[in-house]
């Protein structure tokens, strides 16, 4: 290995290279990368000079091992359900999943560090079985790994640590090879505390404007006439609400205009049955098929309309809320912007569940579908370059001539660079006692010791 590199790493399910950005800036050298999406693989090669066109199912199996030796394995792998046949555990249970192929690499190469990343739900109740199998199989292979999920988001890091104003909670599973059995299968704390800001940082003080500029705008950032109509209408609702309620913030519940038609008429059966303060239990009693959550939202919306119908009825007529100008999903508002005075002053997502509005401090997570955040004060969506900034990629990162939709998708699927940087750093500090027992481990420790607290300067210096 060249003396300029402290360790070798492999990049599985690599996307455009969020893991690569962090690990190479730490002094690592990529010796293998795999990415099945050809557009993402082309961007990866363009920026990192490494082909990421393999197929892990063909390169790592019972019959084949084409993955070279390495010290760090990184994988933002898809979560797939494991077989529960016969209540089995371990390797056999993972067959047919992509985690099985990762595990084959681990069995064959035993990297010093394993770094796995997945969506928040992997540590949720629906995937408890999968979580437990992953932890147990890593321990069976001789790894120190915490059974407690490490859930982390870049908005918890201050700017000087490379943080970004984006809520992007991801689960990290980090493991260190312990061939001598020093930890004896004992549990250990995760490298980062879930949901805890770092260094006393206050995420509410993020200033989104610091990462925005209009020099990279594209046609796709602009709002359509229909989108402006929807936002103008609900902006009028918000401003009128403040006026009519003496400055009380809009309710945080989902506001469903469609539900108002149930109590619109004075002859409405719902109005006559439940009066001006319907209760969700009354609705559930009258309709046993109603889920409690829906009954609760309906009851609150009925009460809201009955209290404010003197101005809500004219508002719906003024804007044509119940015409074909407003699809059903645009007749809903999810107000999560606290005391923000106008909808146009918020950050919005046009979601299937409605128009979601948040304070313009930090963004909801970038997603790989058409919900790119609208920055109200800028009256446009984030540009592709701005989404790259939100993921911590440097300004020199080049997406080539691909369509903006491909970039949005890649950023929605990507991993945040500073989150990886921070988790790796904290993991190495936690497991220094194991790593220092081998020369490769000591090189990893030295790389972390040399590294700054933020990847930003290191990445910019590469270009």
Secondary structure, 3 states (H helix, E strand, C coil): CCCCCCEEEEEECCCCCHHHHHHHHCCEEEEEEECCCHHHHHHHHHHHCCCCCCCHHHHECCCCECCCCCCEEEECCCCCCCCCHHHCCCHHHHCCCHHHHHHHHHHHHCCCEEEEEEEHHHHCHHHHHHHHHHHHHHHHCCEEECCCCEEECHHHCCHHHCCCCECCCEEEEEEEECCCCCCCCCCCCCCCCCCCCCCCCCHHHCCHHHHCCCCCCCHHHCCCHHHHHHHHHHHHHHHHHHHHCCCCCCCCCEEEHHHHCCCCCCCCHHHHHHCCCCCHHHHHHHCCCCCHHHHHHHHHHHHHHHHHHHHHHHHHHHHCCCCCCCCHHHCEEEEECCCCCCHHHCEEEEECCEEEEECCCCECCCCCCCCCCEEHHHCEECCHHHHHHHCCCCCCCCCCCCCHHHHHHHHHHCCCHHHHHHHHHHHHHHCHHHHCCCHHHHHHHHHHHHCCCCCHHHHHHCC
